Amino acid sequence: MTKFFLALHILAAIVAIGPVAVAASMFPPVARRALAAPGAGDAEATMAVLYRICRIYALVGIAVPLFGFAAAGVMKVTGQTWVIVSIVLTLLAAVVLGALVLPRQAQLIEGGRDGAAASVKDTKQLAMFVGIFNLLWAAVTIIMIVRPGSTLGH
């Protein structure tokens, strides 16, 4: 059962978090192109697609901690420091995505439609938050591999 939940956890992370990380990273430069030439090209449509990918896969990403909890429970490691730290970092990543990245993407899309005062500064701030999101997930991945303090392996 351990291998089953661990495999589901890893597959969910790859399938759900990977697309969010890539789409969110692509969004700021596309938004800058849209700001530079409003109405020209397909940048606004691309922004909408990237935003939709981020939203949908963020919801699918809920499977990652669910399967992670299942795997940790079967492995009896839920109280270990490396698991607790990864849970905290995962929660922080979810907050960054839900409170800082997705709303700013939506604002940039709406700004493009409404002619609101979206600026390059907004895209740079979004890029910073996306970078934080990606760094948090990179840290979780490293913790899952290294498992500092774990009694599972040396």
Secondary structure, 3 states (H helix, E strand, C coil): CHHHHHHHHHHHHHHHHHHHHHHHHHHHHHHHHHHHCCCCCCHHHHHHHHHHHHHHHHHHCCHHHHHHHHHHHHHCCCCCHHHHHHHHHHHHHHHHHHHHHHHHHHHHHHHHHHCCCCCHHHHHHHHHHHHHHHHHHHHHHHHHHHCCCCCCCC
